[in-house]
Amino acid sequence: MSRSTRSARSARPALRGALAAAVALLALAAPATALAAPGTAGTASAPPSPATAERPSPAPATAAGPSGAQDPAGALALPRPTGPHRVGTTALHLVDRSRPDPWAPEREVRELMVSIWYPARNPKGKRAPYMTVREAELLLKAQGVDVPGEVLSGTRTTAVAGAAPLGRRGSLPLVVLSPGFGMPRSSLTALAEDLASRGYVVAGVDHTHEAPVTFPDGRTAPCAACAAEDDPGFGEKSTRARAADVSFVLDRLTGEDPAWRHAGLIDRSRIGMAGHSIGGNSATHTMLTDPRVRAGVNMDGTFWIPIPEKGLARPFLLLGAEQEVKDPTWPRDWANMTGWRRWVTVKGAGHASFTDYAPLLADLLGDEKTFGTLPGARSLEITRTYVAAFFDLHLRGRAQPLLDRPSGRHPEVTLRR
């Protein structure tokens, strides 16, 4: 099987299998107190229930996250952000009435859930839930593992739900994050929280029906697209759908009637996008179809729609595992990146090393096929460092020698210009 096929298809079942195995181990080892109590999720009123949605369990409440992958009680926990600011978060329910759902065409509207992370003013309150119990249950059910969804959904985060934001009007750059296929927006929470702690507004998008997603009224739409991932044209369809999703999210965050009441903090002239796997692949197509996105990052994703010969003149970063060297779409599209570009290869990384599941599960599992040989915390450190450097350079104009030469602090990294 080619590397390009594995990126969007075989890697997803392997990652989900690793998740299931780790959660099963945690369910056996964690004390009952490590399972979070039920709470609520969502912030907006909901539309009529679609036929493809289910009625789920509510989301868990979470407590403050420690610096390691597990807290003293045995629960999973994300490493703390590295920037100077505290972090707040909220969830938005957005409805695009201009197009049907590409994966459930009987639905005449496209519903999306979006998490917003941002720098906050001395936040006090509950930490945001990682994901809903039902989302976790559906992710695990696909692997035939019967363990409480709370073991995964109760992962401890850092951001405080509803905290007052920090910043002046029009002062904060915006980064949109797109997760890998089959993975929810929560899978990039550690990166999102870190960027927010450095002064960015971050919008994590759940591409409905490409992973389980829970809406504010309690419905959970399953991964309807999972049954179609081997169909011809699947990669192109997902790429186009995701680009349309991101453009709609930008409309709702930067338009005249923004969905987020603090959207005035966003600098509309400084917008970037990053994604993992098929989410990273969609960054170039989004940039080609939406000039508002000034800079993009592909974290270990195959390019399903080639960059045209006229080229992509805006800055782009390729951040991948060593296996990506064997993906023919990377050198193909690299040749058509006509603006600022860097190709960063991380020795010892695996396909999932650029997600939350590296610091949460890599050391627990020792699954080299999924996570490579790098310790999980190190994988996250490199991802956070290089993605932040890229956006600091191109959205803030801050010089970044890290992106111009080898780094003694990151010997695992090979940089190509």
C-alpha positions in Angstrom: 0.0 0.0 0.0 1.4 3.4 -0.9 2.1 6.1 1.7 -0.4 8.4 0.1 -3.1 5.8 0.6 -2.0 5.1 4.1 -2.2 8.7 5.2 -5.9 9.2 4.8 -7.1 5.6 5.2 -5.0 3.0 6.8 -3.5 5.4 9.4 -7.0 6.3 10.7 -8.0 2.8 11.7 -4.5 2.2 13.2 -4.8 5.4 15.2 -8.3 4.6 16.4 -7.2 1.1 17.3 -4.4 2.5 19.4 -6.9 4.8 21.1 -9.1 1.8 21.9 -6.2 -0.2 23.3 -5.0 2.7 25.5 -8.4 3.5 26.8 -9.0 -0.2 27.7 -5.8 -0.2 29.7 -6.8 3.0 31.4 -10.2 1.8 32.2 -8.7 -1.2 34.0 -6.0 0.9 35.9 -7.8 4.2 36.7 -9.7 4.5 40.0 -13.3 5.3 39.9 -12.6 8.9 41.0 -10.7 9.5 37.7 -13.9 9.1 35.7 -15.4 12.6 35.3 -18.9 13.4 36.4 -21.5 14.3 33.8 -21.8 17.9 32.7 -23.0 19.7 29.6 -21.6 20.9 26.3 -22.6 23.4 23.6 -23.6 27.0 23.6 -26.3 27.7 21.1 -29.8 26.7 20.2 -30.1 23.8 17.8 -32.0 23.1 14.6 -34.4 20.2 14.0 -32.8 16.8 14.6 -31.4 15.2 11.4 -32.2 11.5 10.7 -28.6 10.6 11.0 -28.1 11.9 14.5 -28.4 10.1 17.8 -29.3 11.1 21.3 -26.1 10.9 23.4 -24.9 11.0 26.9 -23.9 14.5 28.1 -20.3 15.8 28.3 -18.2 15.4 31.3 -16.9 18.3 33.4 -13.1 18.4 33.8 -10.7 19.8 36.3 -7.4 21.6 35.9 -4.9 19.8 33.7 -1.4 19.0 35.0 1.8 19.1 33.0 2.0 15.4 32.3 -0.1 12.9 30.3 -1.8 11.5 33.4 -2.8 13.3 36.6 -2.2 11.8 40.1 -5.7 10.3 40.0 -4.9 8.4 36.8 -7.0 10.4 34.4 -5.6 11.5 31.0 -4.4 15.1 30.9 -3.0 17.4 28.3 0.3 19.2 28.9 0.0 22.8 29.8 0.4 25.5 27.2 3.8 27.2 27.0 2.8 30.8 26.2 2.4 33.7 28.7 -1.4 34.0 28.7 -4.1 32.0 30.3 -6.6 30.4 27.9 -10.3 30.6 27.5 -12.6 28.7 25.2 -16.2 28.5 24.0 -18.1 26.4 21.5 -20.1 27.6 18.5 -22.9 25.9 16.7 -23.0 27.2 13.1 -25.5 26.4 10.4 -24.7 27.0 6.7 -28.1 27.2 4.9 -26.5 27.8 1.5 -25.5 24.2 0.9 -26.6 20.6 1.9 -24.5 18.3 4.0 -22.1 16.6 1.5 -22.2 13.3 3.5 -25.9 13.4 4.3 -27.5 15.1 1.3 -31.0 14.7 2.8 -30.0 17.4 5.1 -30.5 20.7 3.3 -28.2 22.6 5.6 -24.6 22.0 6.8 -24.2 22.1 10.6 -20.8 22.6 12.2 -19.5 22.6 15.7 -16.5 24.9 16.2 -14.3 25.4 19.3 -12.8 28.9 19.9 -9.7 29.2 22.0 -8.2 32.6 23.0 -6.0 34.4 25.5 -8.0 35.1 28.6 -7.9 37.5 31.5 -7.2 35.6 34.8 -9.9 33.1 34.1 -11.8 31.5 37.0 -14.2 28.6 36.5 -14.4 25.1 35.2 -12.0 23.7 32.7 -13.6 23.0 29.4 -14.6 19.4 28.6 -12.4 17.6 26.1 -15.2 15.9 24.2 -18.6 14.5 25.0 -19.1 11.0 26.4 -21.0 9.9 23.3 -18.4 11.1 20.9 -15.8 9.1 22.8 -18.2 6.1 22.9 -18.6 6.2 19.1 -14.9 6.5 18.5 -14.2 3.4 20.6 -17.2 1.4 19.4 -15.7 1.4 15.9 -12.9 -0.8 17.4 -15.3 -3.1 19.3 -14.0 -1.9 22.7 -16.5 -1.9 25.5 -15.1 0.6 28.1 -16.6 3.7 29.6 -16.5 6.7 27.2 -15.6 8.9 30.3 -12.1 7.5 30.3 -11.3 9.3 27.0 -13.9 12.2 27.3 -12.7 13.0 30.8 -9.2 14.0 29.5 -8.2 17.1 31.5 -7.7 20.3 29.5 -6.3 23.7 30.5 -8.7 26.3 28.9 -11.5 27.7 31.1 -15.0 27.7 29.5 -16.4 31.1 28.9 -13.5 33.1 30.3 -13.2 36.8 29.5 -10.9 37.3 26.6 -7.7 39.4 26.6 -6.8 41.7 23.8 -7.7 44.9 21.9 -10.1 45.2 19.0 -8.5 43.8 15.8 -5.3 42.8 17.6 -5.3 39.0 17.5 -4.4 36.8 14.5 -6.7 33.8 13.8 -5.6 30.3 13.1 -8.1 27.6 11.9 -7.4 24.0 12.8 -8.8 21.0 10.8 -8.4 17.5 12.3 -7.6 14.2 10.6 -10.3 12.1 9.1 -12.3 10.2 11.8 -10.8 12.4 14.5 -12.8 15.1 16.3 -11.7 18.7 16.6 -10.6 17.9 20.2 -7.7 15.9 18.8 -5.8 19.2 18.2 -6.6 20.7 21.6 -3.0 20.8 22.9 -1.9 22.7 19.9 -4.9 25.0 20.0 -4.4 25.8 23.7 -0.7 26.6 23.1 -1.4 29.0 20.2 -4.0 30.7 22.3 -1.6 31.1 25.2 0.7 32.8 22.7 -1.9 35.4 21.7 -3.9 33.8 18.9 -7.5 33.2 18.4 -7.9 29.5 17.3 -10.9 28.0 15.7 -11.0 24.2 15.7 -13.6 22.8 13.2 -15.5 19.5 13.4 -16.3 18.5 9.8 -19.6 16.9 10.5 -20.0 13.2 9.5 -16.2 12.8 9.2 -16.1 12.1 12.9 -18.7 11.9 15.7 -19.9 15.4 16.7 -22.4 16.4 19.4 -24.6 19.4 19.0 -26.0 21.6 21.7 -29.4 19.9 21.9 -27.7 16.6 22.6 -27.8 15.0 19.2 -24.6 13.2 18.1 -24.1 12.9 14.3 -22.0 9.7 13.6 -19.1 9.3 11.2 -21.3 8.7 8.1 -18.4 9.3 5.8 -16.4 6.4 7.4 -18.3 4.0 5.2 -17.2 5.8 2.1 -13.5 6.3 2.7 -12.6 3.6 0.2 -14.8 5.0 -2.6 -13.1 6.6 -5.6 -12.9 10.3 -5.2 -13.3 10.2 -1.4 -10.1 12.3 -0.8 -11.1 15.0 -3.2 -14.7 15.2 -1.9 -13.5 15.5 1.7 -11.0 18.2 0.7 -13.5 20.3 -1.1 -16.1 19.9 1.7 -13.5 20.9 4.3 -12.4 24.0 2.3 -16.1 25.1 2.1 -16.5 24.5 5.9 -13.5 26.7 6.7 -14.6 29.5 4.4 -18.0 29.4 6.0 -16.4 29.5 9.5 -14.4 32.6 8.4 -17.6 34.2 7.1 -19.2 33.7 10.5 -16.2 34.9 12.5 -15.2 37.9 10.4 -18.4 39.0 8.7 -20.8 41.8 9.7 -22.8 39.6 12.1 -20.2 37.4 13.7 -21.2 34.2 15.6 -18.8 34.9 18.4 -19.5 38.0 20.5 -15.8 38.7 20.9 -15.0 38.3 17.2 -14.0 42.0 17.0 -10.7 41.0 18.6 -9.7 39.2 15.4 -7.4 40.9 12.9 -9.1 39.9 9.6 -5.9 40.6 7.7 -3.9 37.9 9.6 -5.5 34.5 9.2 -3.8 31.1 8.9 -4.8 27.5 8.7 -3.2 24.2 9.9 -4.4 20.7 9.9 -3.5 17.1 10.5 -3.6 14.4 7.8 -6.5 15.1 5.5 -7.1 18.3 7.5 -3.6 19.4 6.5 -4.1 18.4 2.9 -7.2 20.7 2.8 -5.1 23.7 3.8 -3.7 24.3 0.3 -7.0 23.9 -1.4 -8.6 26.3 1.1 -5.8 28.8 0.4 -6.3 28.5 -3.3 -10.1 29.0 -3.0 -10.1 31.6 -0.2 -7.6 34.5 -0.3 -8.3 35.4 3.3 -6.0 32.5 4.5 -2.5 34.0 4.3 -0.4 31.0 5.5 -0.9 27.3 5.9 0.5 24.1 7.5 0.1 20.5 6.5 0.9 18.1 9.3 1.6 14.7 7.8 -1.3 14.7 5.2 -1.4 13.5 1.6 -2.4 16.1 -0.9 -5.6 14.8 -2.6 -6.1 17.8 -4.9 -2.8 18.9 -6.6 -1.6 22.5 -6.4 -2.1 23.8 -10.0 0.9 24.7 -12.1 0.3 28.4 -11.6 1.4 27.7 -8.0 0.6 28.7 -4.5 2.4 31.9 -3.8 1.5 32.3 -0.1 3.7 30.8 2.7 3.3 27.1 3.4 4.9 24.7 5.9 5.1 20.9 5.5 5.6 19.2 8.8 5.8 15.4 8.6 7.1 12.1 9.8 10.0 10.4 7.9 7.5 8.3 6.0 6.2 11.4 4.3 9.4 11.4 2.2 7.9 8.4 0.4 4.6 10.2 -0.3 4.7 11.2 -4.0 2.2 14.1 -3.5 4.6 16.0 -1.2 7.4 16.5 -3.8 4.8 17.1 -6.5 3.1 19.9 -4.6 6.3 21.2 -3.1 7.4 22.0 -6.6 4.4 24.2 -7.1 4.8 26.1 -3.8 6.1 29.3 -5.3 6.1 31.5 -2.2 7.9 31.1 1.1 8.1 27.3 1.9 9.7 24.9 4.3 9.7 21.1 4.5 10.3 19.9 8.1 10.8 16.2 8.7 10.8 14.9 12.3 12.9 11.8 12.8 11.2 9.2 15.0 7.7 10.7 14.5 4.7 8.7 13.4 1.5 9.8 11.7 -0.3 10.5 15.0 2.7 12.3 16.5 1.2 15.7 15.6 -2.1 15.2 17.5 -3.0 15.1 21.2 -2.8 11.3 21.2 1.0 11.5 21.2 1.4 13.1 24.6 -1.7 11.3 25.9 -1.0 7.7 24.7 2.3 7.2 22.9 4.3 6.4 26.0 1.6 4.2 27.4 1.2 2.1 24.2 4.7 2.0 22.7 3.0 1.7 19.3 5.8 2.6 16.8 3.6 2.2 13.8 1.2 4.9 15.0 3.4 7.2 17.1 7.0 6.4 15.9 9.7 6.2 18.5 9.7 9.8 19.9 8.3 10.3 23.4 4.9 11.8 23.3 5.8 15.0 25.1 8.7 15.6 22.7 6.4 15.1 19.7 4.1 17.7 21.0 6.9 20.1 21.9 8.3 20.0 18.3 4.8 20.4 16.8 4.0 23.4 19.0 7.3 25.0 18.5 7.5 24.8 14.7 3.8 25.6 14.0 4.0 28.6 16.4 7.2 29.8 14.8 5.7 29.6 11.3 2.6 31.7 12.3 4.7 34.1 14.3 6.7 34.8 11.2 3.9 35.1 8.7 1.1 36.5 10.7 3.1 38.7 13.1 6.2 39.5 11.1 8.5 38.2 13.9 11.9 36.8 12.7 12.3 33.1 13.2 15.8 31.8 12.8 14.5 28.4 13.7 12.9 28.1 10.3 16.1 29.0 8.4 18.8 26.7 9.9 19.2 23.4 11.8 18.4 23.7 15.5 20.6 22.3 18.2 17.6 22.1 20.5 15.7 20.0 18.0 18.2 17.5 16.5 15.3 15.3 15.3 14.3 17.9 12.8 15.6 18.1 9.2 14.7 21.4 7.4 14.5 21.8 3.7 14.1 25.2 2.0 
